[in-house]
Amino acid sequence: MRFVITFCYIVYTAVACAQVKPASVFGNHMVLQRDMPVPVWGTAKAEEKITLELNGQKLKTKADGSGRWSVVFTPMAAGGPYTLKVSGKNTITFTDIYMGEVWLCSGQSNMDMTVAREDRYWCGVYNEQEEVTNANYPLIRVFDVDFNPEDEPQMEVNGKWEIVSPQSIGHLSATAYFFARDIFNKYKIPIGLITTAYGASTAEAWISRPALQSHPQLSFLLEDYAKKCAAYDTSYTAKKKYTEAYTAWKIAADKAVEDGKDKPREPKNPDPHRDQHNPAVLYNGMIAPLVPYAIRGAIWYQGESNGPTARLYGTLMETLITTWRKDWKHGDFPFLYVQIANHQEQVKEPVKDDPMVWVRDAQLRNLSIPNTGMAVAIDNANPENPNDIHPKNKQAIGKRLALIARAKVYGEKEMEYSGPLYSRMKVEGNAIRIYFVHGKSLKIHGDELHGFAIAGSDKQFVWATARVDGNSVIVYSPEVNEPVAVRYNWSKNPPGNLYNEADLPASPFRTDSE
């Protein structure tokens, strides 16, 4: 019996492989990157001859010995709709295709968070119903990648291209959508979003195994992962306990849906192979299959899950950016990211270390990486519930990311796109003057400037008096006669209220080094 099943599987696989098939990221309604070479790839029978036709271009190729093929269309201007025809022994035709701007959108839950609440209690933005009703953007399309952790790089992903509409927008990424909406409203160019994000994922989960293995500061992550896998693979108890818990949860979840209530929280799968915290697993299943789909750039919203490795976050993020750029092979493409938001109750101390503080600091310093941009979100916590780690004002985040893209990617040179960023300091007697990049026409929200702390050589920081003086801030305290350092908004949820003329908040910063 086993032989018959195996034989049938082999026959089915051979038949399936004989069919010409573009990679799963291609489909009806897709957006392809304008003004850039456009790779298209897939599988077929070994050595099969294949013809592809798109917007007047006709390309011929042949599958290699393993059945893989690829072509590259020459750059095309924005426009559409077009049809892509792929022909071999069979023919596949994709329709309603546009040339436009394609962005890869990745990270953890704040990127995965959808416009509407639907069946996930932590989702849903401000003015949710209004946003859903008004989401009539047929030239914004989204390919949402399903969760798929893997130990080896995959060739395919699960997902489909969807047109943004009131019927679809509820289950699509809010940050990605508001980013695309602002760009579309400005330029009226088709926008394609490939969203590949998952809640609680770490940065290392999105980095390739070779990149981690070759980095002396990061290879330990793979070693720790191997130990977890070895322990789990021999654990009958852990597997049995999870199976029982999942069965009970499924019954309770189905009952909750019937009763119109929230589903209970799903039990955590103890299998490290399925854990979004572990190195390379999401890269393998959710990034590798997308390479080399032509993109303009990437937007990234992640960091909250890297508390245990906060001091390594700068290295992790730089490795991720470098790896993705190397994989896509078209230079230092734009990489725009969100500095993580304030969270929990407002902190009373002038300086209070926390892993999230150091993640923010790493994100600020990673602006030194070429062609990056950072949207500051230190004012984005839900005022009615700062304990919610999923801020609902994703409209502001999308707009701030779009401002960076408009200025740095699309060439609007005279537009302010960033909040004030620390540049340098100058001691002036018993005060310190702070200078900023993007600090033209500094202003405050409220009557007094808050969030600044100052210290002498003992590094004992105290609350400081601060005032705007033109394009700089003067910071002082009667408790510190010989100041040497200033910190601003140095806590998990600080009180700072410094902005610039574009009403964009200043990033937290430190003038001292550690």
C-alpha positions as CSV (number, residue, x, y, z in Angstrom):
1,M,0.0,0.0,0.0
2,R,2.8,2.4,0.9
3,F,4.4,1.7,-2.6
4,V,1.1,2.6,-4.3
5,I,0.8,5.9,-2.4
6,T,4.5,6.8,-3.1
7,F,4.1,5.9,-6.8
8,C,1.0,8.1,-7.1
9,Y,2.8,10.9,-5.3
10,I,5.7,10.7,-7.7
11,V,3.4,10.7,-10.7
12,Y,1.4,13.6,-9.4
13,T,4.6,15.6,-8.7
14,A,6.0,14.9,-12.1
15,V,2.8,16.1,-13.7
16,A,2.7,19.2,-11.6
17,C,6.3,20.0,-12.4
18,A,5.6,19.6,-16.1
19,Q,3.2,22.5,-16.0
20,V,4.7,25.9,-16.7
21,K,4.1,27.9,-13.5
22,P,5.3,31.4,-12.6
23,A,6.4,31.8,-8.9
24,S,3.4,32.3,-6.6
25,V,4.1,36.0,-6.0
26,F,2.9,36.7,-9.5
27,G,-0.8,36.9,-10.2
28,N,-3.8,38.8,-11.4
29,H,-4.0,42.4,-10.2
30,M,-0.3,42.6,-9.4
31,V,1.8,45.7,-9.6
32,L,5.2,45.5,-11.1
33,Q,8.0,48.0,-10.5
34,R,8.1,50.8,-13.1
35,D,11.4,52.2,-14.6
36,M,13.4,49.2,-13.4
37,P,14.2,45.7,-14.9
38,V,11.4,43.3,-14.0
39,P,12.4,39.7,-13.2
40,V,9.8,37.0,-13.7
41,W,10.7,33.4,-12.7
42,G,9.1,30.0,-12.1
43,T,9.1,26.3,-12.8
44,A,8.4,24.0,-15.7
45,K,9.5,20.6,-17.1
46,A,13.3,20.4,-17.3
47,E,14.6,21.9,-20.6
48,E,11.1,23.1,-21.6
49,K,10.9,26.1,-23.9
50,I,8.9,29.0,-22.5
51,T,7.7,32.3,-24.0
52,L,6.6,35.3,-22.0
53,E,4.7,38.3,-23.3
54,L,4.1,41.6,-21.4
55,N,3.3,45.1,-22.7
56,G,4.7,44.6,-26.2
57,Q,7.8,42.7,-25.0
58,K,8.2,39.1,-25.9
59,L,10.9,37.0,-24.3
60,K,12.0,33.4,-24.8
61,T,13.8,31.1,-22.4
62,K,14.3,27.5,-21.4
63,A,14.0,25.8,-18.1
64,D,17.2,24.4,-16.7
65,G,17.8,20.8,-15.7
66,S,16.0,21.2,-12.4
67,G,13.0,22.8,-14.1
68,R,13.7,26.4,-13.1
69,W,13.5,29.4,-15.4
70,S,13.7,33.2,-15.2
71,V,13.6,36.2,-17.5
72,V,14.0,39.9,-17.1
73,F,11.8,42.4,-18.9
74,T,13.3,45.8,-19.7
75,P,12.1,48.8,-17.7
76,M,8.6,50.1,-18.4
77,A,6.9,53.4,-17.4
78,A,3.9,53.5,-15.1
79,G,0.7,52.4,-16.7
80,G,-1.7,49.6,-17.4
81,P,-3.7,47.5,-17.3
82,Y,-1.6,44.9,-19.0
83,T,-1.6,41.1,-19.4
84,L,1.3,38.7,-18.7
85,K,1.2,35.6,-20.8
86,V,3.4,32.6,-19.9
87,S,3.4,29.8,-22.5
88,G,5.1,26.4,-22.7
89,K,3.2,23.1,-23.1
90,N,0.5,24.9,-21.2
91,T,-0.4,28.6,-21.0
92,I,-1.0,30.8,-17.9
93,T,-2.3,34.4,-18.3
94,F,-2.4,37.0,-15.6
95,T,-4.6,40.1,-16.2
96,D,-5.2,43.6,-14.7
97,I,-1.5,44.2,-14.2
98,Y,-0.1,47.7,-13.6
99,M,3.4,49.2,-13.7
100,G,3.9,51.4,-10.6
101,E,5.7,51.6,-7.3
102,V,6.3,48.4,-5.3
103,W,7.2,48.4,-1.6
104,L,8.1,45.5,0.6
105,C,6.5,46.0,4.1
106,S,7.8,43.9,6.9
107,G,8.2,43.6,10.7
108,Q,6.1,42.4,13.6
109,S,2.6,43.1,14.9
110,N,2.6,46.9,14.4
111,M,3.2,46.2,10.7
112,D,0.8,43.2,10.7
113,M,-1.9,45.2,12.5
114,T,-4.9,45.6,10.2
115,V,-7.2,48.5,9.4
116,A,-10.2,46.8,10.9
117,R,-10.5,44.8,14.1
118,E,-12.2,41.8,12.5
119,D,-11.3,38.6,14.3
120,R,-8.1,40.0,16.1
121,Y,-8.9,42.0,19.2
122,W,-5.7,44.0,19.0
123,C,-6.3,45.3,15.5
124,G,-8.3,48.2,14.2
125,V,-7.3,51.9,13.8
126,Y,-8.9,55.2,14.9
127,N,-12.0,56.0,12.8
128,E,-12.0,52.4,11.7
129,Q,-15.5,52.4,10.0
130,E,-14.8,55.7,8.2
131,E,-11.4,54.4,6.9
132,V,-13.0,51.1,5.7
133,T,-15.8,52.9,3.9
134,N,-13.5,55.3,2.2
135,A,-10.9,52.8,1.1
136,N,-11.7,53.1,-2.7
137,Y,-8.2,52.8,-4.2
138,P,-8.4,50.4,-7.1
139,L,-4.8,51.3,-8.1
140,I,-3.4,50.2,-4.7
141,R,-2.9,46.5,-4.6
142,V,-1.6,44.3,-1.8
143,F,0.0,40.8,-1.7
144,D,-0.2,39.6,1.9
145,V,2.2,36.8,2.7
146,D,0.9,34.0,5.0
147,F,2.8,33.1,8.1
148,N,5.3,30.4,7.2
149,P,8.4,29.7,9.4
150,E,10.8,27.3,7.8
151,D,14.3,26.0,8.5
152,E,15.4,26.1,4.8
153,P,14.8,28.8,2.2
154,Q,11.6,28.2,0.3
155,M,10.7,28.9,-3.4
156,E,7.0,29.7,-2.9
157,V,4.7,31.7,-0.5
158,N,1.0,31.6,0.1
159,G,-0.9,34.8,-0.7
160,K,-2.7,36.6,-3.5
161,W,-2.9,40.1,-4.9
162,E,-5.9,42.1,-3.7
163,I,-7.3,45.4,-4.8
164,V,-7.8,47.9,-2.0
165,S,-11.5,48.4,-1.5
166,P,-14.0,48.6,1.5
167,Q,-14.4,44.8,1.1
168,S,-10.6,44.0,1.4
169,I,-9.0,46.8,3.4
170,G,-10.2,45.5,6.8
171,H,-7.7,42.6,6.8
172,L,-4.8,44.5,5.3
173,S,-1.9,46.2,7.0
174,A,-2.8,49.6,8.3
175,T,0.7,51.1,8.3
176,A,1.4,49.8,4.7
177,Y,-2.0,51.1,3.5
178,F,-1.8,54.6,4.9
179,F,1.8,54.9,3.6
180,A,0.6,53.9,0.1
181,R,-2.5,56.0,0.3
182,D,-0.4,59.2,0.9
183,I,2.0,58.4,-1.9
184,F,-0.8,57.6,-4.3
185,N,-2.8,60.7,-3.5
186,K,0.3,62.8,-4.2
187,Y,1.5,61.1,-7.5
188,K,-1.5,59.1,-8.8
189,I,0.8,56.2,-9.7
190,P,-0.2,52.6,-9.1
191,I,1.2,51.2,-5.8
192,G,1.9,47.6,-5.0
193,L,2.5,46.5,-1.4
194,I,4.0,43.1,-0.5
195,T,3.3,42.7,3.2
196,T,5.3,40.1,5.0
197,A,5.0,40.6,8.7
198,Y,4.1,38.6,11.8
199,G,3.3,39.5,15.4
200,A,6.1,39.2,18.1
201,S,8.7,38.3,15.5
202,T,12.3,39.3,16.2
203,A,14.7,40.9,13.8
204,E,16.9,37.8,13.6
205,A,13.9,35.8,12.4
206,W,14.0,37.9,9.2
207,I,17.7,37.5,8.5
208,S,19.2,34.6,6.5
209,R,21.1,31.8,8.2
210,P,24.4,32.5,6.3
211,A,24.3,36.2,7.3
212,L,23.9,35.3,10.9
213,Q,26.4,32.4,10.8
214,S,29.1,34.6,9.4
215,H,28.7,37.5,11.9
216,P,30.8,37.0,15.0
217,Q,28.3,38.9,17.2
218,L,25.2,37.0,15.9
219,S,26.2,33.4,15.3
220,F,25.3,32.5,18.9
221,L,21.6,32.9,18.0
222,L,21.9,29.9,15.7
223,E,23.7,27.9,18.3
224,D,21.0,28.6,20.9
225,Y,18.3,27.7,18.3
226,A,20.0,24.4,17.6
227,K,19.9,23.5,21.3
228,K,16.2,24.4,21.5
229,C,15.4,22.2,18.5
230,A,17.4,19.3,19.8
231,A,15.6,19.5,23.2
232,Y,12.1,19.7,21.5
233,D,12.6,17.0,19.0
234,T,13.0,14.5,21.8
235,S,10.2,15.8,24.0
236,Y,7.0,13.7,23.7
237,T,5.5,15.5,26.7
238,A,5.7,19.0,25.2
239,K,4.1,17.9,21.9
240,K,1.3,16.0,23.7
241,K,0.6,18.9,26.0
242,Y,0.4,21.4,23.1
243,T,-1.9,19.1,21.1
244,E,-4.3,18.8,24.0
245,A,-4.3,22.6,24.6
246,Y,-4.8,23.4,21.0
247,T,-7.7,21.0,20.7
248,A,-9.4,22.6,23.7
249,W,-8.7,26.1,22.3
250,K,-10.1,25.3,18.9
251,I,-13.4,24.2,20.5
252,A,-13.5,27.4,22.6
253,A,-12.6,29.6,19.7
254,D,-15.3,28.1,17.5
255,K,-17.9,28.6,20.2
256,A,-16.8,32.2,20.7
257,V,-17.2,33.0,17.0
258,E,-20.7,31.4,17.2
259,D,-21.6,33.7,20.1
260,G,-20.1,36.8,18.5
261,K,-17.3,37.1,21.1
262,D,-13.5,37.4,21.0
263,K,-11.6,34.2,20.5
264,P,-9.5,33.2,23.5
265,R,-5.7,33.5,23.1
266,E,-4.3,30.6,21.1
267,P,-1.9,28.5,23.1
268,K,1.8,28.9,22.2
269,N,3.2,26.2,20.0
270,P,6.4,25.0,21.8
271,D,7.9,23.8,18.5
272,P,10.9,26.1,18.0
273,H,10.7,25.4,14.2
274,R,7.4,27.3,14.3
275,D,8.5,30.1,16.6
276,Q,8.7,33.5,15.1
277,H,11.4,34.5,17.6
278,N,13.9,32.1,16.2
279,P,16.7,33.0,13.7
280,A,16.2,32.8,10.0
281,V,12.8,31.0,10.1
282,L,10.8,33.9,8.7
283,Y,13.5,34.9,6.2
284,N,13.4,31.3,4.8
285,G,9.6,31.1,4.5
286,M,8.5,34.7,3.9
287,I,11.4,36.7,2.4
288,A,13.5,34.2,0.3
289,P,10.5,33.3,-2.0
290,L,10.0,37.0,-2.8
291,V,13.5,37.5,-4.1
292,P,14.1,39.0,-6.7
293,Y,10.6,40.6,-7.3
294,A,11.4,44.1,-8.3
295,I,10.8,46.7,-5.6
296,R,11.4,50.4,-5.0
297,G,12.3,49.8,-1.4
298,A,11.2,48.5,2.0
299,I,9.3,49.8,5.0
300,W,10.0,48.2,8.4
301,Y,8.2,48.4,11.8
302,Q,9.7,46.1,14.4
303,G,11.7,46.2,17.6
304,E,9.5,45.5,20.5
305,S,10.3,41.7,20.5
306,N,14.1,42.3,20.7
307,G,14.2,43.3,24.3
308,P,16.6,40.4,25.3
309,T,19.0,41.5,22.5
310,A,18.4,45.3,22.7
311,R,22.1,46.1,22.9
312,L,22.6,44.1,19.7
313,Y,19.7,45.6,17.9
314,G,21.8,48.0,15.8
315,T,23.9,45.2,14.5
316,L,20.9,43.0,13.8
317,M,19.1,45.7,11.9
318,E,22.2,46.6,9.9
319,T,22.7,43.0,9.0
320,L,19.1,42.6,7.9
321,I,19.3,45.7,5.7
322,T,22.7,44.6,4.2
323,T,21.4,41.1,3.6
324,W,18.2,42.1,1.9
325,R,20.0,44.6,-0.4
326,K,22.5,41.9,-1.3
327,D,19.8,39.4,-2.1
328,W,17.8,41.8,-4.3
329,K,21.0,42.9,-6.2
330,H,19.9,46.4,-7.2
331,G,22.0,48.5,-4.9
332,D,21.2,50.3,-1.7
333,F,17.4,50.4,-2.2
334,P,15.5,52.8,0.2
335,F,14.9,51.2,3.6
336,L,12.5,53.3,5.7
337,Y,11.6,52.3,9.2
338,V,9.6,53.3,12.3
339,Q,11.3,54.0,15.6
340,I,9.3,52.2,18.1
341,A,6.6,54.1,20.0
342,N,6.2,55.1,23.6
343,H,4.5,52.5,25.7
344,Q,2.9,52.0,29.2
345,E,2.4,54.7,31.8
346,Q,4.4,57.9,31.6
347,V,7.8,57.6,33.4
348,K,8.4,60.1,36.2
349,E,12.2,59.7,36.4
350,P,14.4,62.0,34.3
351,V,16.3,58.9,32.9
352,K,15.2,55.3,33.2
353,D,16.9,52.6,31.2
354,D,14.8,50.0,29.5
355,P,15.5,47.6,26.6
356,M,13.1,49.6,24.4
357,V,15.1,52.8,25.1
358,W,18.2,51.1,23.7
359,V,16.3,49.7,20.7
360,R,15.2,53.3,19.9
361,D,18.8,54.5,20.3
362,A,20.0,51.8,17.9
363,Q,17.4,52.8,15.4
364,L,18.5,56.5,15.6
365,R,22.1,55.5,15.1
366,N,21.3,53.3,12.2
367,L,20.4,56.4,10.1
368,S,24.1,56.3,9.3
369,I,23.4,53.3,7.0
370,P,23.1,54.7,3.5
371,N,19.7,55.5,2.0
372,T,17.7,54.9,5.2
373,G,15.0,57.0,6.8
374,M,13.3,56.9,10.2
375,A,9.8,57.9,11.2
376,V,9.7,58.9,14.9
377,A,6.8,57.5,16.9
378,I,7.6,58.6,20.4
379,D,4.3,60.4,20.6
380,N,2.1,57.7,19.1
381,A,0.9,55.7,22.1
382,N,-2.9,55.5,22.5
383,P,-3.6,58.3,25.1
384,E,-6.6,56.4,26.4
385,N,-4.6,53.2,26.9
386,P,-0.8,53.6,26.8
387,N,-0.5,50.0,27.9
388,D,-1.6,48.9,24.5
389,I,1.5,48.1,22.5
390,H,-0.4,48.5,19.3
391,P,-1.1,52.2,18.8
392,K,-4.2,52.9,16.8
393,N,-3.1,56.1,15.1
394,K,-1.4,54.3,12.2
395,Q,-2.5,57.1,10.0
396,A,0.2,59.3,11.5
397,I,2.8,56.5,11.0
398,G,1.9,56.0,7.4
399,K,2.0,59.7,6.8
400,R,5.5,60.1,8.4
401,L,6.9,57.2,6.3
402,A,5.4,58.7,3.2
403,L,6.9,62.0,3.9
404,I,10.4,60.4,4.0
405,A,9.7,58.6,0.7
406,R,8.4,61.7,-0.9
407,A,11.5,63.6,0.0
408,K,14.3,61.0,-0.2
409,V,12.9,58.7,-2.8
410,Y,10.7,60.8,-5.0
411,G,12.6,64.0,-4.9
412,E,10.5,66.6,-3.1
413,K,13.6,68.5,-2.0
414,E,12.1,71.5,-0.2
415,M,9.9,69.5,2.1
416,E,10.6,68.7,5.7
417,Y,10.3,65.0,6.3
418,S,11.8,64.2,9.7
419,G,11.5,65.4,13.3
420,P,14.5,67.0,14.9
421,L,17.5,64.7,15.2
422,Y,20.4,65.3,17.6
423,S,23.4,66.7,15.8
424,R,25.9,68.1,18.4
425,M,26.2,69.9,21.8
426,K,28.1,72.9,23.1
427,V,28.8,73.6,26.8
428,E,28.0,77.2,27.6
429,G,28.9,77.9,31.2
430,N,26.4,76.0,33.4
431,A,24.2,75.1,30.4
432,I,24.4,72.9,27.3
433,R,23.2,74.0,23.9
434,I,21.8,71.3,21.7
435,Y,21.8,71.5,17.9
436,F,19.7,69.5,15.6
437,V,19.4,68.3,12.0
438,H,15.8,68.9,10.8
439,G,15.6,71.5,13.6
440,K,14.4,74.5,11.7
441,S,11.7,76.5,13.6
442,L,11.6,74.3,16.7
443,K,8.4,74.4,18.7
444,I,6.8,72.7,21.6
445,H,3.4,71.2,22.2
446,G,2.2,72.9,25.4
447,D,3.5,75.8,27.5
448,E,6.8,74.4,28.7
449,L,9.5,72.1,27.2
450,H,9.7,68.7,28.9
451,G,11.7,65.6,28.6
452,F,15.3,66.9,29.0
453,A,17.7,65.7,31.6
454,I,21.2,66.9,32.4
455,A,24.2,65.5,34.3
456,G,27.7,66.4,35.3
457,S,30.7,64.1,35.2
458,D,29.1,61.8,37.8
459,K,26.4,61.0,35.2
460,Q,23.6,61.5,37.7
461,F,20.9,62.8,35.5
462,V,18.3,65.3,36.9
463,W,15.4,67.0,35.3
464,A,16.5,70.1,33.4
465,T,14.9,73.3,32.4
466,A,15.0,73.6,28.7
467,R,14.0,76.4,26.3
468,V,14.0,76.8,22.5
469,D,16.4,79.3,21.2
470,G,16.0,79.7,17.5
471,N,17.1,76.4,15.9
472,S,18.7,75.0,19.1
473,V,17.6,74.1,22.7
474,I,19.4,75.4,25.8
475,V,19.4,72.9,28.7
476,Y,20.4,73.7,32.3
477,S,19.7,72.9,36.0
478,P,20.7,74.7,39.3
479,E,21.7,71.2,40.5
480,V,24.4,70.8,37.9
481,N,27.1,73.5,37.8
482,E,29.4,71.8,35.3
483,P,27.3,69.8,32.8
484,V,28.7,67.3,30.5
485,A,25.8,65.4,29.1
486,V,22.1,65.7,28.1
487,R,19.5,63.0,27.4
488,Y,16.0,63.6,25.9
489,N,13.0,61.3,26.3
490,W,15.2,58.6,27.8
491,S,12.6,56.2,29.1
492,K,9.9,53.8,27.8
493,N,7.2,56.4,27.9
494,P,8.7,59.9,28.3
495,P,7.0,63.3,28.6
496,G,9.0,65.2,25.9
497,N,7.2,67.6,23.6
498,L,9.7,69.0,21.2
499,Y,8.7,69.3,17.5
500,N,9.7,71.2,14.4
501,E,7.9,73.3,11.9
502,A,6.4,70.2,10.1
503,D,4.9,69.2,13.5
504,L,7.1,66.1,13.6
505,P,8.4,65.0,17.0
506,A,12.1,65.0,18.0
507,S,13.8,61.6,18.4
508,P,15.0,60.5,21.8
509,F,18.7,60.9,22.1
510,R,21.8,60.9,24.3
511,T,24.9,63.1,24.0
512,D,27.0,60.7,26.1
513,S,28.4,57.4,25.0
514,E,28.1,54.0,26.7
